[in-house]
Amino acid sequence: MEPPRRREVVLEGNRVVAPSVHLLSFRTAPGDILTFDPGQYITFFLTRAGKSVPRSYSFFSTAGSVDRFDLLIQQVPDGYGSTLLCSLEAGSQPVLPALAPLGRFLLRPPGGREVVFVATGTGVAPFLPMLTALRAQSPGTPTWLVFGERHREDLIGHDEFLAWTKAWPAFHFLPVLSRPPADGSWKGAVGHVQETVRDRFPDLSNAHVYLCGVPEMVNETQALCAKLGCPNDQVFVERY
């Protein structure tokens, strides 16, 4: 694992991928190669009223040694960091100071266990590099992504994850909506991810479970995993 160090990065792209969610693409300084593992993150040091303000975001692109990377950022109302970053325009902004790579929310070898990823919102970000690595390293491992949002349009990467289920037979995508459309067009799960985990996985004793999202969801699902037989050292969490 590469130790974290100070870096300077520049924005190359800014695209809206869901309501209030931006996909930001950055490049490192010339000659600077960033090596990160699936699940790690970067911390920016923004300036507000003359003070340094740190803001951290998980990498949302394939892990490895790179000079470019993507981040998935939700613009939070009145959120200083997310509003500033999501308002940046590619090619016309100053260099941003940052520290990377950081974090120990890492993909573990499955060791014959099934792997269950549970996310809400931009908590899906660290799972894209994790899933990409797992597919390359252990394509036969039964793998699940349970991804919850309020509305259909909020489900980042919905169509891409569905396509993965055809290209990667061991992968299963379970999108969950808490507020499905009233016209009955939604055919997926309804409610919260905790309910889907409870209903789909009555026994998690032979699973690795990764949880990422708002603290309430993570805490409740972590407690549920214990009730479903998953040992504490086989549940890995990241709270936003």
Secondary structure, DSSP 8 states (H G I E B T S, - for coil): ----EEEEEEEEEEEEEETTEEEEEEEE-TT--EEE-TT-EEEEEEEETTEEEEEEEEB-S--EEESEEEEEEE--TT-HHHHHHHT--TTSS--EEEEEEE--------TT-EEEEEEEGGGGTTHHHHHHHHHHH-TTS-EEEEEEESSGGG-TTHHHHHHHHHH-TTEEEEEEESS--TTS---SEES-HHHHHHHH-S--TTEEEEEEE-HHHHHHHHHHHHHTT--GGGEEEEE-
